[in-house]
Amino acid sequence: MLTSLLQQVRIWPGIWRRRLEWYRLVGPRVDLPFLAMLGLPILGVAGIVCFAYLHGTRVEPAPIQEAMQREARRANRRENDLQCLA
């Protein structure tokens, strides 16, 4: 009786391991949608980082001379509008 009990103790972990392997190989693929839902946001963030930093997207500031001319035109237009309203 003791020897059969010891054999069962040795055999059961192997049986359970094989059952788990069999379930993993043949069982339903429930983890695939979960992994897809987990992977899509990661891929989205990685795409944004890749587009923003690796492709050298830069915003160049306007030259100071152009900005001063633009402000002078706006001030002139405002002055003309106020004169027209008066």
DSSP file with accessible surface (Angstrom, degrees, kcal/mol):
  #  RESIDUE AA STRUCTURE BP1 BP2  ACC     N-H-->O    O-->H-N    N-H-->O    O-->H-N    TCO  KAPPA ALPHA  PHI   PSI    X-CA   Y-CA   Z-CA
    1    1 A M     >        0   0  191      0, 0.0     4,-1.9     0, 0.0     5,-0.1   0.000 360.0 360.0 360.0 -42.1    0.0    0.0    0.0
    2    2 A L  H  >  +     0   0  120      1,-0.2     4,-2.4     2,-0.2     5,-0.2   0.898 360.0  51.2 -67.1 -38.0    2.8    2.4    0.9
    3    3 A T  H  > S+     0   0  100      1,-0.2     4,-2.2     2,-0.2    -1,-0.2   0.898 109.5  49.6 -68.3 -37.9    4.6    1.7   -2.4
    4    4 A S  H  > S+     0   0   56      2,-0.2     4,-2.2     1,-0.2    -1,-0.2   0.890 110.5  51.4 -67.2 -36.9    1.5    2.3   -4.5
    5    5 A L  H  X S+     0   0   94     -4,-1.9     4,-2.2     2,-0.2    -2,-0.2   0.921 109.9  49.2 -64.4 -41.7    1.0    5.6   -2.6
    6    6 A L  H  X S+     0   0   82     -4,-2.4     4,-1.9     1,-0.2    -2,-0.2   0.894 109.6  52.2 -65.6 -36.6    4.6    6.6   -3.3
    7    7 A Q  H  X S+     0   0  111     -4,-2.2     4,-2.2     1,-0.2    -1,-0.2   0.916 109.4  49.4 -64.9 -41.3    4.1    5.8   -7.0
    8    8 A Q  H  X S+     0   0  104     -4,-2.2     4,-2.6     1,-0.2    -2,-0.2   0.895 108.2  53.7 -64.9 -37.9    1.0    7.9   -7.2
    9    9 A V  H  < S+     0   0   92     -4,-2.2    -1,-0.2     1,-0.2    -2,-0.2   0.892 113.7  43.0 -64.2 -36.2    2.8   10.8   -5.5
   10   10 A R  H  X S+     0   0  181     -4,-1.9     4,-0.6    -5,-0.2    -1,-0.2   0.835 117.3  45.8 -77.0 -32.4    5.5   10.5   -8.2
   11   11 A I  H  X S+     0   0   92     -4,-2.2     4,-2.2    -5,-0.2     3,-0.4   0.879  98.2  68.4 -81.2 -38.6    3.1   10.1  -11.1
   12   12 A W  H  X S+     0   0  107     -4,-2.6     4,-2.8     1,-0.2     5,-0.3   0.878  96.4  51.6 -57.9 -44.0    0.5   12.8  -10.4
   13   13 A P  H  > S+     0   0   65      0, 0.0     4,-2.4     0, 0.0    -1,-0.2   0.929 111.8  48.8 -60.4 -37.5    2.8   15.8  -11.0
   14   14 A G  H  X S+     0   0   19     -4,-0.6     4,-2.4    -3,-0.4    -2,-0.2   0.911 111.3  49.5 -65.9 -40.3    3.7   14.4  -14.4
   15   15 A I  H  X S+     0   0   55     -4,-2.2     4,-2.5     2,-0.2    -1,-0.2   0.939 112.0  47.7 -64.0 -45.2    0.1   13.7  -15.3
   16   16 A W  H  X S+     0   0  138     -4,-2.8     4,-2.4     1,-0.2    -2,-0.2   0.898 110.4  52.4 -65.1 -37.9   -0.9   17.2  -14.3
   17   17 A R  H  X S+     0   0  152     -4,-2.4     4,-2.4    -5,-0.3    -1,-0.2   0.928 111.1  47.1 -61.2 -44.4    2.0   18.7  -16.3
   18   18 A R  H  X S+     0   0  182     -4,-2.4     4,-2.6     2,-0.2    -2,-0.2   0.891 110.5  52.3 -65.3 -38.1    0.9   16.7  -19.4
   19   19 A R  H  X S+     0   0  124     -4,-2.5     4,-2.6     2,-0.2    -1,-0.2   0.920 110.6  48.0 -62.7 -43.5   -2.7   17.8  -18.9
   20   20 A L  H  X S+     0   0  114     -4,-2.4     4,-2.4     2,-0.2    -2,-0.2   0.910 112.6  48.4 -64.5 -41.4   -1.7   21.4  -18.8
   21   21 A E  H  X S+     0   0  102     -4,-2.4     4,-2.3     2,-0.2    -2,-0.2   0.920 112.2  49.2 -62.8 -43.2    0.5   21.0  -21.9
   22   22 A W  H  X>S+     0   0  169     -4,-2.6     4,-3.0     2,-0.2     5,-0.7   0.923 111.4  49.0 -62.9 -43.5   -2.4   19.3  -23.7
   23   23 A Y  H  X5S+     0   0  141     -4,-2.6     4,-1.7     1,-0.2    -1,-0.2   0.906 111.5  50.1 -62.5 -39.3   -4.8   22.0  -22.7
   24   24 A R  H  <5S+     0   0  156     -4,-2.4    -1,-0.2    -5,-0.2    -2,-0.2   0.898 117.3  39.7 -67.0 -38.3   -2.4   24.7  -23.9
   25   25 A L  H  <5S+     0   0  100     -4,-2.3    -2,-0.2    -5,-0.2    -1,-0.2   0.891 134.8  16.9 -78.2 -39.7   -1.9   22.9  -27.3
   26   26 A V  H  <5S+     0   0   85     -4,-3.0    -3,-0.2    -5,-0.2    -2,-0.2   0.697 101.6  99.9-109.8 -21.3   -5.4   21.8  -28.0
   27   27 A G  S  <<S-     0   0   17     -4,-1.7    -4,-0.0    -5,-0.7    -3,-0.0   0.121  86.2 -66.9 -66.1 175.0   -7.6   23.9  -25.6
   28   28 A P        -     0   0   84      0, 0.0     2,-1.4     0, 0.0     3,-0.3  -0.329  43.4-123.9 -64.8 146.5   -9.5   27.1  -26.5
   29   29 A R        +     0   0  141      1,-0.2     3,-0.1    -3,-0.1    -5,-0.0  -0.570  55.2 143.5 -93.1  73.8   -7.5   30.1  -27.4
   30   30 A V     >  +     0   0  104     -2,-1.4     4,-0.9     1,-0.2    -1,-0.2   0.807  65.4  60.5 -81.3 -28.8   -8.9   32.6  -24.9
   31   31 A D  H  > S+     0   0   93     -3,-0.3     4,-2.5     1,-0.2     5,-0.2   0.724  87.5  74.8 -77.1 -16.5   -5.6   34.3  -24.3
   32   32 A L  H  > S+     0   0  114      2,-0.2     4,-2.3     1,-0.2    -1,-0.2   0.949  97.1  44.4 -65.0 -48.3   -5.2   35.5  -28.0
   33   33 A P  H  > S+     0   0   76      0, 0.0     4,-2.7     0, 0.0     5,-0.2   0.906 113.5  52.9 -62.2 -36.5   -7.8   38.3  -27.8
   34   34 A F  H  X S+     0   0  128     -4,-0.9     4,-2.0     1,-0.2    -2,-0.2   0.939 110.1  46.6 -62.5 -45.0   -6.4   39.4  -24.5
   35   35 A L  H  X S+     0   0   93     -4,-2.5     4,-2.4     1,-0.2    -1,-0.2   0.883 112.1  51.3 -65.5 -35.9   -2.9   39.6  -25.9
   36   36 A A  H  X S+     0   0   52     -4,-2.3     4,-2.2    -5,-0.2    -2,-0.2   0.929 110.7  47.7 -66.0 -43.2   -4.2   41.5  -28.9
   37   37 A M  H  < S+     0   0  137     -4,-2.7    -2,-0.2     1,-0.2    -1,-0.2   0.835 115.1  46.6 -67.6 -30.1   -6.1   44.0  -26.8
   38   38 A L  H  X S+     0   0   94     -4,-2.0     4,-0.9    -5,-0.2    -2,-0.2   0.870 114.3  47.4 -76.5 -34.9   -3.0   44.5  -24.7
   39   39 A G  H  X S+     0   0   25     -4,-2.4     4,-2.7    -5,-0.2     5,-0.2   0.807  98.3  67.2 -79.4 -31.0   -0.7   44.8  -27.7
   40   40 A L  H  X S+     0   0  118     -4,-2.2     4,-2.3     1,-0.2    -1,-0.2   0.932 102.0  45.0 -61.6 -47.2   -2.7   47.3  -29.7
   41   41 A P  H  > S+     0   0   80      0, 0.0     4,-2.6     0, 0.0     5,-0.2   0.911 113.3  52.1 -62.7 -36.3   -2.3   50.3  -27.3
   42   42 A I  H  X S+     0   0  111     -4,-0.9     4,-2.4     1,-0.2    -2,-0.2   0.932 110.9  47.0 -64.5 -42.9    1.4   49.5  -27.0
   43   43 A L  H  X S+     0   0  121     -4,-2.7     4,-2.3     2,-0.2    -1,-0.2   0.880 110.9  53.4 -65.2 -36.6    1.8   49.5  -30.7
   44   44 A G  H  X S+     0   0   38     -4,-2.3     4,-2.1    -5,-0.2    -2,-0.2   0.939 111.0  44.5 -63.3 -46.4   -0.1   52.7  -31.0
   45   45 A V  H  X S+     0   0   92     -4,-2.6     4,-2.5     1,-0.2     5,-0.2   0.912 112.8  52.0 -64.9 -40.5    2.1   54.5  -28.5
   46   46 A A  H  X S+     0   0   54     -4,-2.4     4,-2.6    -5,-0.2    -1,-0.2   0.902 108.9  51.3 -63.8 -37.8    5.2   53.1  -30.1
   47   47 A G  H  X S+     0   0   40     -4,-2.3     4,-2.7     2,-0.2    -1,-0.2   0.905 109.8  49.0 -64.8 -41.4    4.0   54.4  -33.5
   48   48 A I  H  X S+     0   0  119     -4,-2.1     4,-2.8     2,-0.2     5,-0.2   0.932 112.8  47.2 -64.0 -45.1    3.4   57.8  -32.1
   49   49 A V  H  X>S+     0   0   71     -4,-2.5     4,-2.7     2,-0.2     5,-0.8   0.927 112.9  49.7 -62.8 -42.4    6.9   57.9  -30.6
   50   50 A C  I  X>S+     0   0   48     -4,-2.6     4,-1.1    -5,-0.2     5,-0.9   0.931 114.4  44.2 -62.6 -45.4    8.4   56.6  -33.8
   51   51 A F  I  <5S+     0   0  135     -4,-2.7     4,-0.4    -5,-0.2     6,-0.4   0.914 118.7  42.9 -66.3 -41.6    6.7   59.2  -35.9
   52   52 A A  I  <>S+     0   0   39     -4,-2.8     5,-0.7    -5,-0.2    -2,-0.2   0.892 128.6  19.9 -75.8 -39.6    7.4   62.1  -33.5
   53   53 A Y  I ><5S+     0   0  180     -4,-2.7     3,-0.6    -5,-0.2    -3,-0.2   0.835 121.6  47.1-104.2 -38.0   11.0   61.5  -32.6
   54   54 A L  I 3<<S+     0   0  133     -4,-1.1    -3,-0.2    -5,-0.8    -4,-0.1   0.798 108.5  53.2 -81.8 -27.0   12.6   59.3  -35.1
   55   55 A H  T 3 <S-     0   0  133     -5,-0.9    -1,-0.2    -4,-0.4    -2,-0.1   0.378 109.4-117.6 -90.6   5.4   11.5   61.0  -38.3
   56   56 A G  T < 5 -     0   0   40     -3,-0.6     2,-0.5     1,-0.2    -3,-0.1   0.877  39.1-175.8  68.2  40.7   12.7   64.4  -37.1
   57   57 A T      < +     0   0   84     -5,-0.7     2,-0.4    -6,-0.4    -1,-0.2  -0.572  13.4 174.9 -70.1 119.1    9.5   66.3  -37.0
   58   58 A R        -     0   0  195     -2,-0.5     2,-0.6     2,-0.0    -6,-0.0  -0.970  31.3-143.8-130.8 147.4   10.4   69.8  -36.1
   59   59 A V        -     0   0  139     -2,-0.4    -2,-0.0     0, 0.0     0, 0.0  -0.939  21.7-151.7-108.9 113.1    8.6   73.1  -35.8
   60   60 A E        -     0   0  147     -2,-0.6     2,-0.1     1,-0.0    -2,-0.0  -0.704  15.5-125.0 -86.4 131.1   10.7   75.9  -37.0
   61   61 A P        -     0   0  109      0, 0.0     3,-0.1     0, 0.0    -1,-0.0  -0.435  31.4-103.9 -72.0 147.9   10.0   79.3  -35.4
   62   62 A A        -     0   0   51      1,-0.1     5,-0.0    -2,-0.1     0, 0.0  -0.444  44.1 -96.1 -68.4 145.3    9.3   82.2  -37.8
   63   63 A P     >  -     0   0   75      0, 0.0     4,-1.9     0, 0.0     5,-0.2  -0.269  30.7-119.9 -60.1 150.8   12.1   84.6  -38.3
   64   64 A I  H  > S+     0   0  132      1,-0.2     4,-2.5     2,-0.2     5,-0.2   0.892 110.9  56.5 -63.7 -37.9   11.9   87.7  -36.1
   65   65 A Q  H  > S+     0   0  124      1,-0.2     4,-2.2     2,-0.2    -1,-0.2   0.918 107.9  47.7 -62.7 -43.7   11.8   90.1  -39.1
   66   66 A E  H  > S+     0   0  100      1,-0.2     4,-2.5     2,-0.2    -1,-0.2   0.906 111.4  51.1 -62.8 -42.7    8.7   88.4  -40.5
   67   67 A A  H  X S+     0   0   35     -4,-1.9     4,-2.4     1,-0.2    -2,-0.2   0.908 109.8  49.6 -63.4 -39.9    7.0   88.4  -37.1
   68   68 A M  H  X S+     0   0  118     -4,-2.5     4,-2.2     2,-0.2    -1,-0.2   0.915 111.4  48.7 -66.2 -40.9    7.6   92.1  -36.7
   69   69 A Q  H  X S+     0   0   98     -4,-2.2     4,-2.4    -5,-0.2    -2,-0.2   0.913 110.8  51.2 -64.4 -40.3    6.2   92.9  -40.2
   70   70 A R  H  X S+     0   0   84     -4,-2.5     4,-2.2     1,-0.2    -2,-0.2   0.926 110.6  48.0 -64.0 -42.8    3.1   90.7  -39.4
   71   71 A E  H  X S+     0   0   98     -4,-2.4     4,-2.5     2,-0.2    -1,-0.2   0.886 110.1  52.6 -65.0 -37.5    2.5   92.6  -36.1
   72   72 A A  H  X S+     0   0   62     -4,-2.2     4,-2.5     2,-0.2    -1,-0.2   0.913 109.4  49.4 -64.8 -40.7    2.9   96.0  -37.9
   73   73 A R  H  X S+     0   0  137     -4,-2.4     4,-2.6     2,-0.2    -2,-0.2   0.910 111.7  48.6 -64.4 -40.6    0.3   94.9  -40.5
   74   74 A R  H  X S+     0   0  109     -4,-2.2     4,-2.6     2,-0.2    -2,-0.2   0.916 111.8  48.8 -65.6 -42.6   -2.1   93.9  -37.8
   75   75 A A  H  X S+     0   0   45     -4,-2.5     4,-2.5     2,-0.2    -1,-0.2   0.915 112.2  48.9 -63.5 -42.0   -1.6   97.1  -35.9
   76   76 A N  H  X S+     0   0   88     -4,-2.5     4,-2.5     2,-0.2    -2,-0.2   0.915 111.8  49.2 -62.2 -42.4   -2.1   99.1  -39.1
   77   77 A R  H  X S+     0   0  145     -4,-2.6     4,-2.5     2,-0.2    -2,-0.2   0.914 111.2  49.5 -65.0 -41.4   -5.3   97.1  -39.8
   78   78 A R  H  X S+     0   0  138     -4,-2.6     4,-2.6     2,-0.2    -2,-0.2   0.917 111.0  50.0 -62.4 -41.2   -6.6   97.7  -36.3
   79   79 A E  H  X S+     0   0  125     -4,-2.5     4,-2.3     2,-0.2    -2,-0.2   0.924 111.2  48.3 -64.8 -42.1   -5.9  101.4  -36.6
   80   80 A N  H  X S+     0   0   79     -4,-2.5     4,-2.3     1,-0.2    -2,-0.2   0.903 111.3  50.8 -64.1 -38.8   -7.8  101.5  -39.9
   81   81 A D  H  X S+     0   0   94     -4,-2.5     4,-2.1     2,-0.2    -2,-0.2   0.920 111.0  47.9 -66.3 -41.3  -10.7   99.6  -38.4
   82   82 A L  H  X S+     0   0  119     -4,-2.6     4,-1.7     1,-0.2    -2,-0.2   0.898 112.1  49.7 -66.2 -37.3  -10.9  102.0  -35.4
   83   83 A Q  H  < S+     0   0  139     -4,-2.3    -1,-0.2     1,-0.2    -2,-0.2   0.897 110.1  51.0 -67.2 -39.2  -10.8  105.0  -37.7
   84   84 A C  H  < S+     0   0  114     -4,-2.3    -2,-0.2     1,-0.2    -1,-0.2   0.885 110.0  49.9 -65.1 -38.3  -13.5  103.5  -39.9
   85   85 A L  H  <        0   0  149     -4,-2.1    -1,-0.2     1,-0.2    -2,-0.2   0.822 360.0 360.0 -69.9 -30.3  -15.7  102.9  -36.8
   86   86 A A     <        0   0  118     -4,-1.7    -2,-0.2    -5,-0.2    -1,-0.2   0.881 360.0 360.0 -73.9 360.0  -15.2  106.5  -35.7
